């Protein structure tokens, strides 16, 4: 698979909102209504672009995936579960177009996220996943992220994952 990975442009906001919404609708169709069942607005995407770095994966002109990186700890993450880190980076809002799931796009996005985190520079990449059948926990584990804990935030069960970077552990 040959696709490009780059920072999102403001002009990408409508397509990013559509991609996030399509991914949420697909999860809802498969697993029922849950915290993953939220639509994303263009305004929400633009806010994310102002407060973090949003990246897009494209196959030609088609937007097939996205994620965002930030140094700001998200509310739902409790750092007591993670390894000590001087420069943690948080991976948020990863979404893959439903028609492109299970084709390696998500794995490639995570590889790029690790590469970007090393260059940031960050010493670890942290994220959370829903602790539910609709969650991507097993996927993150297969991609080399280590489960470090489980917690509930606002009645939503979560699994915390991290990848230690440049630590001699093969990352």
LUMTOR-722860 format. One record per residue: residue number from 0; residue in one letter; x, y, z of N, C-alpha, C, O in turn. Coordinates in pm, 1 decimal. Layout:
% LUMTOR-722860
{NUM; a; {X; Y; Z}; {X; Y; Z}; {X; Y; Z}; {X; Y; Z}}
...
END
This chain:
% LUMTOR-722860
{0; x; {84.8; -117.2; 0.0}; {0.0; 0.0; 0.0}; {89.5; 123.7; 0.0}; {184.4; 133.7; 77.7}}
{1; x; {57.8; 214.9; -86.6}; {137.5; 336.3; -99.2}; {48.5; 456.5; -72.6}; {-33.3; 494.3; -156.5}}
{2; x; {64.9; 516.1; 44.4}; {-9.8; 637.7; 70.1}; {80.8; 740.2; 135.4}; {187.2; 707.6; 188.2}}
{3; x; {35.7; 865.8; 130.5}; {114.4; 973.4; 189.9}; {59.4; 1006.0; 327.6}; {-58.0; 982.7; 356.7}}
{4; x; {145.4; 1059.6; 410.8}; {109.8; 1097.0; 547.4}; {163.7; 1236.5; 568.8}; {283.6; 1259.0; 552.7}}
{5; x; {77.5; 1331.8; 605.1}; {120.3; 1470.5; 617.1}; {32.6; 1545.3; 716.5}; {-74.5; 1497.5; 753.9}}
{6; x; {78.7; 1663.7; 759.5}; {-6.3; 1746.4; 845.3}; {-134.2; 1783.6; 770.1}; {-132.2; 1805.3; 648.9}}
{7; x; {-243.9; 1790.4; 842.7}; {-371.5; 1830.4; 782.8}; {-369.0; 1979.8; 753.6}; {-304.6; 2057.4; 824.2}}
{8; x; {-439.4; 2017.9; 649.6}; {-457.9; 2158.8; 614.3}; {-598.4; 2201.2; 655.8}; {-687.1; 2117.1; 670.0}}
{9; x; {-618.4; 2329.8; 675.0}; {-751.0; 2379.3; 711.8}; {-856.6; 2332.3; 612.2}; {-970.3; 2304.5; 650.4}}
{10; x; {-819.8; 2323.7; 486.2}; {-914.0; 2280.0; 382.3}; {-956.3; 2134.3; 400.9}; {-1055.3; 2091.5; 341.7}}
{11; x; {-882.9; 2056.9; 482.2}; {-917.8; 1917.3; 508.1}; {-1028.5; 1902.3; 612.6}; {-1082.6; 1792.9; 628.9}}
{12; x; {-1063.0; 2009.1; 683.0}; {-1156.8; 1998.4; 795.2}; {-1289.6; 1932.7; 757.9}; {-1333.8; 1844.5; 831.6}}
{13; x; {-1356.1; 1970.0; 647.9}; {-1483.0; 1902.4; 616.1}; {-1464.1; 1751.8; 592.3}; {-1544.3; 1671.4; 639.9}}
{14; x; {-1360.4; 1713.9; 520.1}; {-1335.9; 1572.1; 492.3}; {-1299.9; 1497.5; 620.8}; {-1339.7; 1382.3; 638.0}}
{15; x; {-1225.3; 1561.5; 711.3}; {-1191.1; 1497.8; 838.7}; {-1315.5; 1476.6; 924.4}; {-1330.8; 1371.3; 986.3}}
{16; x; {-1403.9; 1575.1; 928.5}; {-1528.9; 1559.1; 1003.4}; {-1609.5; 1442.8; 946.4}; {-1665.8; 1363.2; 1021.5}}
{17; x; {-1615.1; 1433.2; 815.6}; {-1688.7; 1323.2; 751.2}; {-1624.8; 1188.3; 781.5}; {-1695.1; 1090.6; 807.4}}
{18; x; {-1491.5; 1182.5; 778.5}; {-1422.2; 1057.0; 806.7}; {-1448.6; 1010.8; 949.3}; {-1480.0; 894.0; 971.8}}
{19; x; {-1436.1; 1101.6; 1045.7}; {-1461.2; 1066.0; 1185.6}; {-1605.5; 1020.0; 1204.5}; {-1631.0; 920.9; 1273.0}}
{20; x; {-1698.9; 1091.2; 1144.2}; {-1840.5; 1055.7; 1157.6}; {-1869.0; 920.4; 1093.4}; {-1942.1; 839.3; 1150.3}}
{21; x; {-1812.3; 895.0; 975.9}; {-1832.9; 765.4; 908.6}; {-1777.0; 651.0; 993.7}; {-1839.6; 545.6; 1004.5}}
{22; x; {-1660.1; 671.5; 1053.5}; {-1601.7; 567.7; 1139.1}; {-1690.1; 542.3; 1261.2}; {-1710.9; 427.3; 1299.8}}
{23; x; {-1742.0; 649.0; 1321.8}; {-1830.5; 634.6; 1438.3}; {-1960.5; 564.1; 1399.5}; {-2009.3; 478.4; 1473.2}}
{24; x; {-2016.0; 599.8; 1284.9}; {-2139.4; 535.1; 1239.4}; {-2117.2; 386.3; 1212.1}; {-2205.2; 304.6; 1239.5}}
{25; x; {-2001.0; 350.7; 1158.6}; {-1971.8; 210.3; 1132.1}; {-1959.3; 131.5; 1263.2}; {-2009.2; 19.4; 1273.1}}
{26; x; {-1893.8; 189.2; 1362.2}; {-1884.4; 122.7; 1492.7}; {-2023.1; 105.3; 1554.2}; {-2052.7; 0.9; 1612.2}}
{27; x; {-2107.5; 206.5; 1541.9}; {-2243.2; 198.8; 1595.5}; {-2323.6; 92.1; 1521.8}; {-2399.7; 18.0; 1584.0}}
{28; x; {-2307.6; 83.8; 1391.7}; {-2377.5; -17.4; 1313.2}; {-2336.0; -157.8; 1358.1}; {-2420.2; -246.6; 1372.0}}
{29; x; {-2205.8; -177.1; 1380.7}; {-2154.9; -308.8; 1418.5}; {-2182.7; -346.8; 1563.5}; {-2218.1; -460.9; 1592.9}}
{30; x; {-2166.5; -249.5; 1654.6}; {-2164.5; -282.2; 1796.9}; {-2273.7; -215.3; 1879.9}; {-2282.9; -239.0; 2000.3}}
{31; x; {-2355.2; -133.3; 1817.9}; {-2458.8; -62.6; 1891.0}; {-2410.9; 71.6; 1942.3}; {-2293.4; 106.8; 1931.1}}
{32; x; {-2503.5; 144.5; 1997.9}; {-2473.4; 279.5; 2045.9}; {-2381.7; 273.7; 2167.9}; {-2398.0; 189.3; 2256.1}}
{33; x; {-2286.5; 364.2; 2170.7}; {-2192.6; 372.5; 2281.6}; {-2119.7; 505.8; 2275.6}; {-2156.0; 592.9; 2196.6}}
{34; x; {-2017.9; 522.4; 2357.7}; {-1944.5; 650.1; 2357.6}; {-1873.5; 675.7; 2224.7}; {-1831.1; 788.3; 2198.7}}
{35; x; {-1860.2; 575.1; 2141.6}; {-1798.4; 588.7; 2008.9}; {-1896.7; 642.6; 1905.8}; {-1858.3; 666.3; 1791.2}}
{36; x; {-2023.2; 662.6; 1944.2}; {-2129.4; 697.2; 1849.2}; {-2148.2; 847.8; 1830.0}; {-2260.4; 893.2; 1807.4}}
{37; x; {-2043.0; 923.8; 1838.4}; {-2057.3; 1068.4; 1827.8}; {-2019.6; 1117.9; 1688.1}; {-1920.8; 1074.2; 1629.1}}
{38; x; {-2100.5; 1209.5; 1637.7}; {-2066.4; 1275.4; 1511.8}; {-1959.8; 1380.1; 1539.0}; {-1952.9; 1435.5; 1648.7}}
{39; x; {-1878.1; 1406.8; 1440.8}; {-1773.5; 1508.5; 1451.4}; {-1808.4; 1622.0; 1357.2}; {-1844.1; 1599.3; 1241.6}}
{40; x; {-1798.1; 1742.9; 1406.4}; {-1829.1; 1860.7; 1324.6}; {-1701.6; 1921.4; 1267.7}; {-1591.9; 1897.4; 1318.1}}
{41; x; {-1717.4; 1998.9; 1164.0}; {-1603.9; 2072.4; 1108.2}; {-1545.9; 2167.0; 1213.7}; {-1424.4; 2184.4; 1222.1}}
{42; x; {-1632.9; 2227.5; 1293.3}; {-1587.6; 2316.7; 1401.0}; {-1499.7; 2240.6; 1500.3}; {-1398.0; 2292.6; 1546.1}}
{43; x; {-1538.8; 2117.5; 1533.4}; {-1459.4; 2034.5; 1624.2}; {-1323.2; 2001.3; 1566.0}; {-1222.8; 2001.6; 1637.3}}
{44; x; {-1319.5; 1972.7; 1436.6}; {-1191.8; 1943.0; 1370.1}; {-1102.4; 2066.7; 1372.5}; {-982.9; 2056.3; 1400.0}}
{45; x; {-1158.6; 2181.8; 1344.4}; {-1079.4; 2305.6; 1344.5}; {-1024.5; 2335.3; 1484.6}; {-912.0; 2383.3; 1498.4}}
{46; x; {-1103.0; 2307.0; 1586.7}; {-1053.5; 2324.3; 1724.1}; {-936.4; 2229.2; 1749.6}; {-835.5; 2269.2; 1807.8}}
{47; x; {-949.4; 2104.7; 1706.5}; {-840.1; 2007.6; 1723.9}; {-714.5; 2055.9; 1652.3}; {-603.5; 2037.8; 1702.5}}
{48; x; {-731.2; 2117.2; 1535.6}; {-616.0; 2166.6; 1459.4}; {-547.9; 2284.0; 1531.1}; {-427.5; 2304.6; 1515.8}}
{49; x; {-624.2; 2359.7; 1608.3}; {-565.7; 2472.8; 1682.2}; {-493.4; 2426.5; 1807.9}; {-399.5; 2492.4; 1852.5}}
{50; x; {-535.6; 2313.6; 1866.2}; {-483.4; 2272.4; 1996.6}; {-388.5; 2153.3; 1990.6}; {-334.7; 2111.7; 2093.2}}
{51; x; {-367.6; 2098.5; 1871.7}; {-279.6; 1983.0; 1856.1}; {-235.1; 1976.6; 1710.9}; {-270.8; 2062.7; 1630.4}}
{52; x; {-158.3; 1875.9; 1678.3}; {-117.7; 1856.1; 1539.4}; {-197.2; 1739.9; 1481.8}; {-189.0; 1627.0; 1530.2}}
{53; x; {-273.5; 1769.0; 1378.6}; {-357.2; 1669.5; 1312.2}; {-285.1; 1624.9; 1185.5}; {-231.8; 1706.5; 1110.3}}
{54; x; {-284.8; 1493.8; 1163.5}; {-219.3; 1436.1; 1045.9}; {-321.0; 1356.3; 966.1}; {-417.5; 1302.9; 1020.8}}
{55; x; {-297.6; 1349.2; 835.5}; {-386.4; 1274.3; 747.3}; {-306.5; 1175.1; 665.0}; {-191.8; 1199.4; 627.5}}
{56; x; {-371.1; 1062.5; 638.2}; {-316.8; 962.1; 547.4}; {-403.0; 967.6; 421.7}; {-525.9; 964.6; 429.0}}
{57; x; {-337.0; 975.8; 306.4}; {-408.8; 983.0; 179.6}; {-360.0; 873.2; 85.9}; {-241.9; 838.9; 81.6}}
{58; x; {-454.1; 821.0; 12.9}; {-423.9; 731.6; -99.2}; {-461.4; 813.0; -221.7}; {-578.9; 821.2; -257.5}}
{59; x; {-362.3; 873.1; -286.0}; {-390.3; 970.0; -391.8}; {-458.7; 1089.4; -329.1}; {-406.1; 1149.3; -235.3}}
{60; x; {-576.2; 1124.9; -380.1}; {-651.0; 1237.8; -325.2}; {-745.6; 1194.6; -212.7}; {-798.9; 1278.8; -140.4}}
{61; x; {-766.3; 1062.4; -198.2}; {-862.1; 1011.4; -99.2}; {-803.2; 1013.4; 41.5}; {-694.8; 960.4; 65.7}}
{62; x; {-876.3; 1075.1; 133.3}; {-836.7; 1076.8; 273.5}; {-879.3; 942.4; 334.4}; {-998.4; 911.7; 339.6}}
{63; x; {-781.9; 862.3; 380.5}; {-812.2; 727.8; 429.0}; {-790.5; 710.4; 578.8}; {-834.1; 610.3; 635.7}}
{64; x; {-723.9; 805.9; 643.8}; {-700.1; 794.6; 787.2}; {-654.7; 925.5; 846.9}; {-613.6; 1017.1; 775.7}}
{65; x; {-662.5; 933.2; 977.1}; {-620.0; 1053.4; 1047.7}; {-585.6; 1019.2; 1192.6}; {-631.7; 919.1; 1247.5}}
{66; x; {-505.2; 1103.3; 1251.5}; {-475.9; 1097.8; 1394.6}; {-426.4; 1234.2; 1436.5}; {-390.4; 1317.3; 1353.1}}
{67; x; {-424.9; 1255.9; 1565.0}; {-367.3; 1381.3; 1614.7}; {-274.5; 1353.9; 1730.5}; {-291.7; 1257.8; 1805.5}}
{68; x; {-175.7; 1440.4; 1743.5}; {-74.2; 1429.7; 1847.6}; {-72.0; 1558.9; 1927.9}; {-85.4; 1668.3; 1873.1}}
{69; x; {-54.7; 1544.0; 2058.7}; {-49.1; 1660.8; 2146.0}; {37.3; 1631.3; 2268.3}; {49.2; 1516.5; 2311.2}}
{70; x; {95.6; 1734.0; 2322.1}; {170.1; 1720.6; 2447.0}; {79.7; 1743.3; 2567.6}; {119.9; 1717.2; 2681.0}}
{71; x; {-41.5; 1791.4; 2544.2}; {-136.5; 1818.1; 2652.2}; {-208.3; 1690.0; 2692.3}; {-269.1; 1623.6; 2608.4}}
{72; x; {-201.4; 1655.3; 2820.2}; {-266.2; 1534.1; 2869.3}; {-417.7; 1546.4; 2856.0}; {-476.8; 1642.7; 2905.1}}
{73; x; {-480.8; 1449.2; 2789.8}; {-627.2; 1449.8; 2781.1}; {-690.1; 1423.4; 2918.0}; {-629.3; 1359.0; 3003.5}}
{74; x; {-809.5; 1472.5; 2937.8}; {-878.7; 1457.2; 3066.3}; {-896.1; 1311.5; 3104.3}; {-886.4; 1277.6; 3222.3}}
{75; x; {-921.2; 1225.2; 3008.7}; {-953.7; 1085.1; 3038.8}; {-832.0; 1001.2; 3075.3}; {-846.5; 885.1; 3113.7}}
{76; x; {-714.3; 1057.0; 3064.1}; {-593.8; 979.8; 3093.5}; {-543.1; 1012.7; 3234.1}; {-524.7; 1129.0; 3270.0}}
{77; x; {-521.5; 907.8; 3311.4}; {-465.1; 919.8; 3445.8}; {-319.6; 873.8; 3437.2}; {-292.6; 755.7; 3415.4}}
{78; x; {-226.8; 966.8; 3454.3}; {-85.1; 936.8; 3430.1}; {-24.3; 838.5; 3529.7}; {85.1; 787.2; 3506.2}}
{79; x; {-93.2; 811.4; 3640.8}; {-35.4; 717.4; 3738.4}; {-17.0; 577.5; 3679.9}; {59.4; 497.9; 3734.5}}
{80; x; {-85.1; 546.2; 3570.4}; {-74.5; 414.2; 3509.6}; {45.6; 401.4; 3415.7}; {81.6; 290.4; 3376.5}}
{81; x; {106.5; 511.1; 3379.9}; {210.0; 512.4; 3276.7}; {350.3; 520.1; 3336.5}; {368.6; 558.7; 3451.9}}
{82; x; {447.7; 482.6; 3255.6}; {587.9; 494.6; 3295.8}; {623.2; 642.2; 3313.5}; {563.7; 729.9; 3250.8}}
{83; x; {719.8; 667.2; 3399.2}; {769.4; 804.1; 3415.1}; {822.0; 852.2; 3280.8}; {892.8; 779.4; 3211.3}}
{84; x; {787.6; 973.9; 3245.0}; {833.7; 1029.1; 3117.4}; {849.0; 1179.8; 3130.6}; {763.9; 1248.1; 3187.7}}
{85; x; {957.9; 1229.4; 3077.3}; {980.4; 1373.5; 3077.4}; {909.6; 1443.3; 2961.7}; {873.2; 1560.5; 2971.1}}
{86; x; {890.4; 1368.3; 2850.9}; {830.0; 1428.2; 2731.3}; {726.6; 1332.2; 2669.2}; {749.3; 1278.5; 2560.8}}
{87; x; {613.7; 1311.1; 2737.9}; {512.7; 1222.5; 2679.2}; {438.1; 1293.5; 2565.4}; {423.3; 1415.7; 2565.3}}
{88; x; {392.9; 1215.3; 2471.1}; {310.6; 1264.2; 2361.4}; {185.3; 1177.1; 2360.2}; {193.1; 1056.2; 2381.9}}
{89; x; {70.8; 1238.1; 2335.1}; {-56.1; 1167.4; 2338.6}; {-113.0; 1155.7; 2198.0}; {-118.8; 1253.1; 2122.9}}
{90; x; {-154.5; 1034.5; 2164.5}; {-218.4; 1006.9; 2036.3}; {-369.2; 1005.4; 2059.7}; {-419.4; 931.1; 2144.1}}
{91; x; {-440.3; 1088.3; 1984.0}; {-584.2; 1102.5; 1999.8}; {-654.4; 1091.6; 1864.9}; {-593.2; 1109.8; 1759.6}}
{92; x; {-781.2; 1062.3; 1870.1}; {-871.6; 1075.7; 1754.6}; {-824.8; 1004.1; 1629.1}; {-840.1; 1056.4; 1518.7}}
{93; x; {-768.8; 886.8; 1644.5}; {-731.2; 812.2; 1525.4}; {-857.0; 753.2; 1463.5}; {-941.3; 696.4; 1533.0}}
{94; x; {-868.2; 767.3; 1333.6}; {-983.1; 711.9; 1261.3}; {-938.0; 669.3; 1122.6}; {-857.3; 736.3; 1058.2}}
{95; x; {-991.4; 557.6; 1078.5}; {-963.0; 505.0; 945.5}; {-1096.2; 495.8; 871.4}; {-1196.7; 453.4; 928.5}}
{96; x; {-1096.6; 535.5; 744.5}; {-1218.2; 526.0; 664.4}; {-1269.7; 382.6; 669.1}; {-1191.9; 289.5; 648.4}}
{97; x; {-1398.9; 362.3; 695.8}; {-1451.3; 225.7; 706.7}; {-1417.1; 137.0; 586.7}; {-1389.8; 18.2; 604.0}}
{98; x; {-1418.1; 192.9; 466.2}; {-1387.9; 112.6; 347.0}; {-1241.6; 72.2; 338.8}; {-1205.7; -12.9; 257.4}}
{99; x; {-1156.0; 132.1; 422.3}; {-1012.8; 103.2; 418.7}; {-963.0; 32.3; 544.2}; {-842.9; 9.8; 559.2}}
{100; x; {-1053.2; -2.6; 633.2}; {-1012.6; -73.4; 754.2}; {-971.9; -215.8; 719.6}; {-1019.8; -274.4; 622.5}}
{101; x; {-882.3; -269.9; 801.6}; {-828.9; -405.6; 785.9}; {-747.1; -420.8; 657.4}; {-740.7; -528.6; 598.3}}
{102; x; {-684.7; -309.6; 615.5}; {-598.9; -310.8; 497.3}; {-459.2; -256.9; 528.2}; {-380.9; -232.5; 436.4}}
{103; x; {-427.4; -238.0; 656.6}; {-295.2; -191.1; 694.6}; {-281.9; -41.0; 712.9}; {-174.7; 6.7; 750.1}}
{104; x; {-387.5; 34.5; 687.7}; {-380.0; 180.2; 701.4}; {-356.6; 218.5; 847.3}; {-270.9; 302.0; 876.4}}
{105; x; {-431.7; 158.5; 938.6}; {-416.0; 190.5; 1080.7}; {-277.1; 158.5; 1131.6}; {-217.6; 237.6; 1204.8}}
{106; x; {-224.9; 42.9; 1093.2}; {-89.3; 4.0; 1134.4}; {12.9; 104.9; 1082.3}; {103.3; 145.5; 1155.4}}
{107; x; {-1.3; 144.9; 957.1}; {91.7; 243.6; 900.5}; {78.8; 378.4; 970.8}; {178.8; 447.0; 992.1}}
{108; x; {-42.7; 416.5; 1006.8}; {-61.6; 542.0; 1080.5}; {10.2; 536.1; 1215.5}; {71.2; 634.5; 1257.3}}
{109; x; {3.4; 422.4; 1283.4}; {72.6; 409.3; 1411.9}; {223.7; 411.5; 1393.9}; {294.9; 468.7; 1476.4}}
{110; x; {273.3; 350.4; 1287.8}; {417.0; 357.6; 1259.8}; {459.5; 503.1; 1238.2}; {563.1; 546.3; 1288.9}}
{111; x; {379.7; 577.4; 1163.5}; {409.7; 718.9; 1140.8}; {401.7; 798.0; 1271.1}; {484.4; 885.9; 1295.7}}
{112; x; {302.6; 767.0; 1354.3}; {289.3; 836.5; 1482.8}; {413.8; 814.2; 1568.7}; {462.1; 907.1; 1633.4}}
{113; x; {465.8; 691.2; 1569.6}; {588.8; 663.5; 1645.8}; {706.9; 739.6; 1587.0}; {788.5; 794.7; 1660.8}}
{114; x; {716.1; 742.6; 1454.6}; {825.4; 815.9; 1390.1}; {816.8; 965.1; 1424.2}; {917.6; 1026.9; 1458.5}}
{115; x; {697.7; 1022.2; 1414.9}; {678.2; 1163.2; 1447.8}; {709.3; 1190.7; 1594.6}; {768.3; 1293.4; 1627.9}}
{116; x; {669.5; 1098.5; 1681.9}; {695.0; 1116.9; 1825.1}; {844.2; 1117.7; 1854.6}; {891.1; 1197.4; 1935.9}}
{117; x; {918.9; 1029.8; 1789.4}; {1064.8; 1028.8; 1810.1}; {1126.5; 1160.9; 1765.4}; {1217.6; 1212.5; 1830.1}}
{118; x; {1077.1; 1215.0; 1655.6}; {1131.1; 1339.7; 1601.1}; {1083.5; 1461.8; 1679.3}; {1142.6; 1569.1; 1667.1}}
{119; x; {979.1; 1447.7; 1758.4}; {915.3; 1561.8; 1827.0}; {1014.8; 1642.2; 1908.0}; {1018.5; 1762.3; 1881.2}}
{120; x; {1095.1; 1597.9; 2001.1}; {1114.0; 1460.4; 2045.9}; {1027.6; 1429.2; 2168.1}; {1007.2; 1513.5; 2255.5}}
{121; x; {978.4; 1307.5; 2171.3}; {903.6; 1256.2; 2286.0}; {970.5; 1127.0; 2330.4}; {1037.4; 1060.3; 2251.5}}
{122; x; {952.0; 1092.3; 2456.9}; {1010.5; 966.4; 2503.0}; {907.6; 854.7; 2511.9}; {943.8; 739.1; 2534.0}}
{123; x; {778.7; 887.9; 2494.9}; {676.5; 784.2; 2489.6}; {553.5; 837.3; 2417.1}; {531.5; 958.0; 2406.7}}
{124; x; {475.6; 744.6; 2368.4}; {350.1; 776.1; 2300.9}; {240.3; 706.2; 2380.8}; {244.0; 584.5; 2399.3}}
{125; x; {142.5; 783.9; 2427.9}; {36.3; 731.1; 2512.9}; {-99.0; 744.7; 2443.3}; {-120.2; 835.3; 2362.8}}
{126; x; {-189.6; 653.1; 2475.9}; {-325.1; 661.6; 2421.5}; {-419.5; 581.4; 2508.5}; {-377.6; 504.5; 2594.9}}
{127; x; {-548.2; 601.3; 2483.6}; {-648.2; 517.7; 2548.7}; {-741.2; 460.0; 2442.5}; {-752.3; 512.3; 2331.7}}
{128; x; {-807.2; 351.4; 2479.3}; {-903.6; 285.3; 2391.3}; {-1023.3; 244.8; 2477.0}; {-1009.7; 219.0; 2596.6}}
{129; x; {-1139.7; 239.7; 2414.5}; {-1257.3; 192.1; 2487.0}; {-1235.5; 46.8; 2528.2}; {-1190.5; -35.1; 2448.0}}
{130; x; {-1267.4; 15.6; 2652.6}; {-1262.8; -121.7; 2700.8}; {-1399.2; -183.0; 2672.5}; {-1480.2; -205.1; 2762.5}}
{131; x; {-1421.5; -209.8; 2543.6}; {-1549.2; -262.1; 2495.4}; {-1523.7; -333.2; 2364.0}; {-1416.1; -320.1; 2305.7}}
{132; x; {-1620.8; -407.4; 2317.6}; {-1605.0; -480.8; 2192.7}; {-1576.4; -384.4; 2076.6}; {-1510.0; -422.8; 1980.3}}
{133; x; {-1624.4; -262.7; 2084.1}; {-1599.0; -163.5; 1979.3}; {-1463.5; -95.7; 1994.4}; {-1422.5; -19.8; 1906.5}}
{134; x; {-1394.5; -121.4; 2102.6}; {-1265.1; -58.8; 2126.2}; {-1155.0; -121.7; 2042.1}; {-1169.2; -233.4; 1992.5}}
{135; x; {-1046.8; -49.5; 2027.1}; {-935.6; -94.8; 1943.5}; {-817.5; -147.3; 2025.2}; {-704.8; -151.2; 1975.8}}
{136; x; {-842.7; -187.3; 2148.7}; {-734.7; -232.1; 2235.2}; {-651.1; -344.0; 2177.0}; {-528.2; -337.5; 2180.3}}
{137; x; {-715.5; -446.3; 2123.7}; {-640.3; -559.2; 2067.1}; {-555.0; -513.5; 1949.2}; {-443.7; -562.5; 1930.2}}
{138; x; {-606.2; -420.8; 1871.0}; {-530.8; -366.7; 1758.1}; {-404.8; -295.0; 1806.8}; {-296.3; -317.7; 1753.3}}
{139; x; {-418.2; -209.1; 1907.2}; {-301.2; -136.9; 1958.3}; {-197.1; -234.0; 2014.3}; {-77.0; -215.1; 1994.9}}
{140; x; {-243.3; -337.0; 2083.0}; {-150.0; -437.3; 2136.5}; {-75.8; -507.7; 2022.8}; {45.1; -528.6; 2031.9}}
{141; x; {-146.8; -544.5; 1915.8}; {-81.5; -610.0; 1801.0}; {19.9; -517.6; 1734.5}; {114.4; -564.2; 1670.8}}
{142; x; {0.4; -387.2; 1749.1}; {90.7; -289.4; 1686.5}; {204.2; -247.3; 1779.6}; {273.5; -149.2; 1752.5}}
{143; x; {223.3; -320.4; 1888.2}; {339.1; -297.1; 1973.9}; {317.1; -204.0; 2091.3}; {412.7; -171.9; 2161.9}}
{144; x; {195.8; -159.7; 2114.6}; {168.7; -77.3; 2231.8}; {144.1; -170.1; 2350.2}; {81.9; -275.5; 2336.4}}
{145; x; {193.1; -129.8; 2465.1}; {180.1; -210.8; 2585.8}; {63.4; -159.9; 2669.2}; {52.7; -40.5; 2697.1}}
{146; x; {-24.7; -252.8; 2709.0}; {-131.9; -214.2; 2800.1}; {-69.7; -184.1; 2936.0}; {6.2; -264.9; 2989.6}}
{147; x; {-102.4; -66.1; 2991.8}; {-44.4; -27.6; 3120.5}; {-148.4; -11.0; 3230.4}; {-112.5; 6.8; 3346.8}}
{148; x; {-274.8; -16.4; 3195.9}; {-377.1; -5.1; 3298.8}; {-515.9; 9.3; 3240.9}; {-535.8; 27.6; 3120.8}}
{149; x; {-612.0; 0.1; 3333.1}; {-752.8; 17.6; 3297.1}; {-814.4; 111.2; 3399.2}; {-780.6; 108.4; 3517.5}}
{150; x; {-905.1; 193.6; 3351.0}; {-968.3; 291.7; 3436.9}; {-1103.8; 325.2; 3377.9}; {-1131.3; 293.7; 3262.1}}
{151; x; {-1187.4; 388.4; 3456.3}; {-1316.2; 435.9; 3407.4}; {-1318.2; 587.1; 3420.3}; {-1288.0; 642.6; 3526.0}}
{152; x; {-1354.0; 652.0; 3311.7}; {-1364.0; 797.8; 3311.5}; {-1505.0; 834.0; 3267.4}; {-1547.9; 797.4; 3158.0}}
{153; x; {-1577.3; 906.8; 3353.6}; {-1716.4; 945.6; 3325.1}; {-1800.3; 825.9; 3279.4}; {-1871.2; 833.3; 3179.0}}
{154; x; {-1791.4; 718.3; 3352.4}; {-1866.8; 594.5; 3330.2}; {-1826.3; 520.3; 3202.5}; {-1897.6; 429.9; 3159.0}}
{155; x; {-1714.2; 556.7; 3142.4}; {-1665.8; 489.8; 3021.4}; {-1540.0; 410.1; 3056.3}; {-1437.9; 469.4; 3091.3}}
{156; x; {-1545.5; 277.7; 3047.6}; {-1426.2; 196.6; 3075.2}; {-1320.9; 215.1; 2965.0}; {-1351.9; 209.6; 2846.0}}
{157; x; {-1197.2; 236.9; 3007.2}; {-1086.7; 261.8; 2914.6}; {-970.1; 168.2; 2942.9}; {-951.8; 119.7; 3054.6}}
{158; x; {-892.4; 144.6; 2838.9}; {-765.7; 73.7; 2851.3}; {-657.1; 172.3; 2810.5}; {-667.5; 236.6; 2706.0}}
{159; x; {-554.0; 184.5; 2891.7}; {-442.3; 273.3; 2861.2}; {-328.9; 194.1; 2796.7}; {-298.0; 82.4; 2838.1}}
{160; x; {-268.2; 253.4; 2695.9}; {-156.2; 193.4; 2623.9}; {-44.1; 294.4; 2611.2}; {-67.0; 415.4; 2610.4}}
{161; x; {79.0; 242.3; 2601.1}; {191.3; 330.4; 2569.9}; {295.8; 253.9; 2490.4}; {305.5; 131.3; 2495.9}}
{162; x; {373.0; 331.2; 2417.0}; {491.5; 280.8; 2348.0}; {606.6; 366.0; 2396.0}; {605.6; 488.0; 2379.3}}
{163; x; {706.7; 301.7; 2456.2}; {826.9; 372.8; 2498.6}; {916.3; 387.3; 2375.9}; {936.9; 291.5; 2301.4}}
{164; x; {968.6; 506.7; 2355.8}; {1046.0; 536.9; 2237.1}; {1193.9; 554.5; 2271.0}; {1228.6; 609.6; 2375.5}}
{165; x; {1279.2; 507.8; 2182.8}; {1424.2; 525.8; 2201.0}; {1472.3; 475.3; 2334.7}; {1560.0; 535.1; 2397.1}}
{166; x; {1414.2; 363.7; 2379.2}; {1450.0; 314.5; 2512.1}; {1524.6; 182.2; 2508.5}; {1545.1; 118.7; 2612.0}}
{167; x; {1565.0; 141.2; 2389.5}; {1637.7; 16.0; 2379.6}; {1547.5; -105.8; 2382.2}; {1596.5; -218.3; 2392.9}}
{168; x; {1414.0; -85.5; 2372.5}; {1322.6; -199.0; 2377.9}; {1271.7; -236.4; 2238.5}; {1169.2; -303.3; 2225.8}}
{169; x; {1342.1; -194.0; 2135.4}; {1302.3; -228.7; 2000.9}; {1209.8; -129.6; 1936.4}; {1179.9; -140.1; 1817.4}}
{170; x; {1164.0; -33.4; 2013.4}; {1074.9; 70.3; 1957.0}; {1152.8; 167.9; 1875.1}; {1095.5; 261.8; 1819.9}}
END
